[in-house]
C-alpha cells in the first residue's frame, strides 16, 4: 500500500484535508481533524478505484 502525505487545514467553519501527489481534485472535510482525515482517505480510495493509478503524479508524462 502506497502512503500519501495529507495536508489538513483548520478553517473557521471546518477542517479541510487534501493529499499531495494525486492528479485531480481529491478533498475531504469534516467538523474535526479526524473527520476530515477519514473523509480524505475515503476520497483517495474512491478516486484511485474510479480513475486508476495513472492519476498519480509520478505516472504522468509531462
VOFI-454655 format. One record per residue: residue number from 1; residue in one letter; x, y negated, z negated of N, C-alpha, C, O in turn. Coordinates in steps of 0.05 Angstrom, whole numbers, plus 32768, in hexadecimal, padded with zeros to 4 digits. Example, Ala and Ser with C-alpha at 12.3 -4.5 7.8 and 13.67 -1.06 7.14 Angstrom:
# residues 2
+-----+------+------+------+------+------+------+------+------+------+------+------+------+------+
: pos : code :  nxx :  nyy :  nzz : caxx : cayy : cazz :  cxx :  cyy :  czz :  oxx :  oyy :  ozz :
+-----+------+------+------+------+------+------+------+------+------+------+------+------+------+
:   1 :    A : 8108 : 8072 : 7F64 : 80F6 : 805A : 7F64 : 8108 : 8042 : 7F64 : 811D : 8042 : 7F57 :
:   2 :    S : 8101 : 802D : 7F72 : 8111 : 8015 : 7F71 : 8102 : 7FFF : 7F63 : 810C : 7FE9 : 7F5F :
+-----+------+------+------+------+------+------+------+------+------+------+------+------+------+
END
This chain:
# residues 62
+-----+------+------+------+------+------+------+------+------+------+------+------+------+------+
: pos : code :  nxx :  nyy :  nzz : caxx : cayy : cazz :  cxx :  cyy :  czz :  oxx :  oyy :  ozz :
+-----+------+------+------+------+------+------+------+------+------+------+------+------+------+
:   1 :    X : 8011 : 8017 : 8000 : 8000 : 8000 : 8000 : 8012 : 7FE7 : 8000 : 8024 : 7FE5 : 7FF0 :
:   2 :    X : 800C : 7FD5 : 8012 : 801B : 7FBC : 8014 : 8012 : 7FA8 : 7FFF : 7FFA : 7FA7 : 7FF8 :
:   3 :    X : 8024 : 7F98 : 7FF5 : 801E : 7F83 : 7FE2 : 801B : 7F69 : 7FF0 : 8029 : 7F64 : 8004 :
:   4 :    X : 8009 : 7F58 : 7FE6 : 8005 : 7F3D : 7FF1 : 8007 : 7F29 : 7FDB : 7FFE : 7F2E : 7FC5 :
:   5 :    X : 8014 : 7F13 : 7FE0 : 8015 : 7EFD : 7FCD : 7FFA : 7EEE : 7FD0 : 7FF3 : 7EE6 : 7FE6 :
:   6 :    X : 7FED : 7EEB : 7FB9 : 7FD3 : 7EDD : 7FB9 : 7FD6 : 7EC3 : 7FA9 : 7FDF : 7EC4 : 7F92 :
:   7 :    X : 7FCE : 7EAD : 7FB5 : 7FCF : 7E93 : 7FA7 : 7FB3 : 7E8F : 7F9B : 7F9F : 7E91 : 7FA9 :
:   8 :    X : 7FB2 : 7E88 : 7F82 : 7F99 : 7E81 : 7F74 : 7F9A : 7E64 : 7F6B : 7FAC : 7E5D : 7F5C :
:   9 :    X : 7F87 : 7E54 : 7F74 : 7F86 : 7E38 : 7F6D : 7F6D : 7E32 : 7F5C : 7F58 : 7E3C : 7F61 :
:  10 :    X : 7F71 : 7E21 : 7F48 : 7F5B : 7E19 : 7F37 : 7F50 : 7DFF : 7F42 : 7F5F : 7DEB : 7F45 :
:  11 :    X : 7F37 : 7DFF : 7F49 : 7F29 : 7DE7 : 7F53 : 7F14 : 7DDF : 7F3E : 7F0E : 7DEF : 7F2C :
:  12 :    X : 7F09 : 7DC7 : 7F3F : 7EF6 : 7DBE : 7F2B : 7EDE : 7DD0 : 7F27 : 7ED4 : 7DD4 : 7F11 :
:  13 :    X : 7ED5 : 7DDC : 7F3D : 7EBC : 7DED : 7F3C : 7EC2 : 7E0B : 7F3A : 7EB1 : 7E19 : 7F30 :
:  14 :    X : 7EDA : 7E14 : 7F42 : 7EDF : 7E31 : 7F43 : 7EFD : 7E36 : 7F48 : 7F0D : 7E23 : 7F4A :
:  15 :    X : 7F03 : 7E4F : 7F4B : 7F1E : 7E58 : 7F53 : 7F1D : 7E61 : 7F70 : 7F09 : 7E6E : 7F78 :
:  16 :    X : 7F31 : 7E5B : 7F80 : 7F34 : 7E64 : 7F9B : 7F4D : 7E74 : 7F9E : 7F62 : 7E6C : 7F93 :
:  17 :    X : 7F4C : 7E8B : 7FAC : 7F63 : 7E9C : 7FB0 : 7F66 : 7EA3 : 7FCD : 7F52 : 7EA7 : 7FDB :
:  18 :    X : 7F7F : 7EA3 : 7FD6 : 7F84 : 7EAB : 7FF2 : 7FA0 : 7EB9 : 7FF4 : 7FB2 : 7EB2 : 7FE5 :
:  19 :    X : 7FA2 : 7ECC : 8006 : 7FBB : 7EDB : 8009 : 7FCD : 7ECD : 801D : 7FC4 : 7EBF : 802F :
:  20 :    X : 7FE7 : 7ED2 : 801A : 7FFB : 7EC9 : 802E : 8001 : 7EE1 : 8040 : 8002 : 7EF8 : 8036 :
:  21 :    X : 8006 : 7EDC : 805A : 800E : 7EF1 : 806B : 7FF9 : 7EFF : 807B : 7FFE : 7F13 : 8088 :
:  22 :    X : 7FE0 : 7EF4 : 807B : 7FCB : 7F00 : 808B : 7FC0 : 7EEB : 809E : 7FBA : 7ED4 : 8096 :
:  23 :    X : 7FBF : 7EF2 : 80B7 : 7FB4 : 7EE0 : 80CC : 7F96 : 7EDE : 80C9 : 7F89 : 7EF3 : 80C7 :
:  24 :    X : 7F8B : 7EC6 : 80C9 : 7F6F : 7EC3 : 80C7 : 7F68 : 7EB8 : 80AC : 7F79 : 7EB2 : 809B :
:  25 :    X : 7F4E : 7EB5 : 80A7 : 7F45 : 7EA9 : 808E : 7F3C : 7EBF : 807B : 7F29 : 7ECE : 8080 :
:  26 :    X : 7F4B : 7EC1 : 8065 : 7F44 : 7ED5 : 8050 : 7F45 : 7EC5 : 8036 : 7F5A : 7EBC : 802D :
:  27 :    X : 7F2E : 7EC2 : 802A : 7F2C : 7EB1 : 8011 : 7F1A : 7EBF : 7FFD : 7F06 : 7ECC : 8005 :
:  28 :    X : 7F20 : 7EBD : 7FE4 : 7F0F : 7EC6 : 7FCF : 7F09 : 7EAF : 7FBC : 7F19 : 7E9B : 7FBB :
:  29 :    X : 7EF3 : 7EB0 : 7FAE : 7EEC : 7E9B : 7F9B : 7EDD : 7EA7 : 7F84 : 7ED1 : 7EBC : 7F86 :
:  30 :    X : 7EDE : 7E99 : 7F6E : 7ED0 : 7EA2 : 7F56 : 7ED0 : 7E8D : 7F40 : 7EDE : 7E79 : 7F42 :
:  31 :    X : 7EC1 : 7E92 : 7F2C : 7EBF : 7E80 : 7F15 : 7ED8 : 7E82 : 7F03 : 7EDE : 7E70 : 7EF4 :
:  32 :    X : 7EE6 : 7E99 : 7F05 : 7EFE : 7E9D : 7EF5 : 7F15 : 7EA6 : 7F07 : 7F11 : 7EAD : 7F1E :
:  33 :    X : 7F2D : 7EA4 : 7EFD : 7F45 : 7EAD : 7F0B : 7F42 : 7ECA : 7F15 : 7F46 : 7ED0 : 7F2C :
:  34 :    X : 7F39 : 7EDB : 7F02 : 7F37 : 7EF8 : 7F09 : 7F21 : 7EFD : 7F1E : 7F25 : 7F0F : 7F2F :
:  35 :    X : 7F0B : 7EEE : 7F1D : 7EF6 : 7EF2 : 7F31 : 7F00 : 7EEA : 7F4D : 7EFB : 7EF8 : 7F60 :
:  36 :    X : 7F0F : 7ED4 : 7F4E : 7F19 : 7ECB : 7F68 : 7F2E : 7EDE : 7F73 : 7F2E : 7EE4 : 7F8B :
:  37 :    X : 7F3F : 7EE9 : 7F61 : 7F53 : 7EFC : 7F69 : 7F46 : 7F16 : 7F74 : 7F4E : 7F20 : 7F89 :
:  38 :    X : 7F32 : 7F20 : 7F65 : 7F24 : 7F38 : 7F6E : 7F15 : 7F34 : 7F88 : 7F15 : 7F45 : 7F9A :
:  39 :    X : 7F09 : 7F1C : 7F8C : 7EFB : 7F16 : 7FA4 : 7F0F : 7F15 : 7FBC : 7F08 : 7F1E : 7FD2 :
:  40 :    X : 7F26 : 7F0A : 7FB7 : 7F3A : 7F08 : 7FCC : 7F45 : 7F24 : 7FD4 : 7F48 : 7F29 : 7FEC :
:  41 :    X : 7F49 : 7F35 : 7FC0 : 7F52 : 7F50 : 7FC6 : 7F3E : 7F5F : 7FD7 : 7F45 : 7F6D : 7FEA :
:  42 :    X : 7F24 : 7F5B : 7FD0 : 7F0F : 7F68 : 7FE0 : 7F0F : 7F5D : 7FFC : 7F0A : 7F6C : 800F :
:  43 :    X : 7F13 : 7F43 : 7FFF : 7F13 : 7F36 : 801A : 7F2B : 7F40 : 802A : 7F28 : 7F43 : 8043 :
:  44 :    X : 7F42 : 7F45 : 801E : 7F59 : 7F4F : 802C : 7F52 : 7F6B : 8037 : 7F58 : 7F71 : 804F :
:  45 :    X : 7F47 : 7F7C : 8027 : 7F40 : 7F97 : 802F : 7F2D : 7F96 : 8046 : 7F30 : 7FA4 : 805A :
:  46 :    X : 7F18 : 7F86 : 8043 : 7F04 : 7F84 : 8059 : 7F11 : 7F7A : 8073 : 7F0C : 7F85 : 8088 :
:  47 :    X : 7F21 : 7F65 : 8071 : 7F2E : 7F59 : 8088 : 7F3F : 7F6E : 8097 : 7F3D : 7F70 : 80AF :
:  48 :    X : 7F50 : 7F7C : 8088 : 7F61 : 7F90 : 8095 : 7F52 : 7FA8 : 80A0 : 7F59 : 7FB2 : 80B5 :
:  49 :    X : 7F3D : 7FB0 : 8093 : 7F2C : 7FC6 : 809D : 7F1D : 7FBD : 80B6 : 7F1A : 7FCD : 80C9 :
:  50 :    X : 7F15 : 7FA4 : 80B7 : 7F06 : 7F9A : 80CE : 7F17 : 7F93 : 80E6 : 7F11 : 7F9B : 80FD :
:  51 :    X : 7F2D : 7F85 : 80E1 : 7F3E : 7F7B : 80F7 : 7F58 : 7F8B : 80FB : 7F65 : 7F87 : 8110 :
:  52 :    X : 7F5F : 7F9C : 80E9 : 7F77 : 7FAC : 80EB : 7F90 : 7F9E : 80E1 : 7F90 : 7F86 : 80DB :
:  53 :    X : 7FA5 : 7FAD : 80DF : 7FBE : 7FA3 : 80D4 : 7FCD : 7F91 : 80E8 : 7FE1 : 7F85 : 80E0 :
:  54 :    X : 7FC3 : 7F8F : 8100 : 7FCF : 7F7C : 8114 : 7FCA : 7F60 : 810C : 7FD6 : 7F4E : 8117 :
:  55 :    X : 7FBA : 7F5B : 80F8 : 7FB4 : 7F40 : 80EE : 7FC9 : 7F37 : 80DA : 7FC7 : 7F20 : 80D0 :
:  56 :    X : 7FDC : 7F47 : 80D3 : 7FF1 : 7F3F : 80C1 : 8005 : 7F2E : 80D0 : 800B : 7F34 : 80E7 :
:  57 :    X : 800F : 7F18 : 80C4 : 8021 : 7F07 : 80D1 : 803A : 7F15 : 80DB : 8045 : 7F0E : 80F0 :
:  58 :    X : 8043 : 7F2A : 80CD : 805B : 7F38 : 80D5 : 8057 : 7F47 : 80EF : 806B : 7F4E : 80FC :
:  59 :    X : 803E : 7F4D : 80F7 : 8039 : 7F5B : 810F : 8033 : 7F49 : 8127 : 8030 : 7F52 : 813E :
:  60 :    X : 8031 : 7F2F : 8122 : 802A : 7F1C : 8138 : 8043 : 7F15 : 8148 : 8058 : 7F12 : 813D :
:  61 :    X : 803F : 7F13 : 8162 : 8055 : 7F0A : 8173 : 8051 : 7EED : 817A : 803B : 7EE5 : 8183 :
:  62 :    X : 8065 : 7EDD : 8175 : 8063 : 7EC0 : 8179 : 8075 : 7EB9 : 8191 : 8076 : 7EA1 : 8198 :
+-----+------+------+------+------+------+------+------+------+------+------+------+------+------+
END
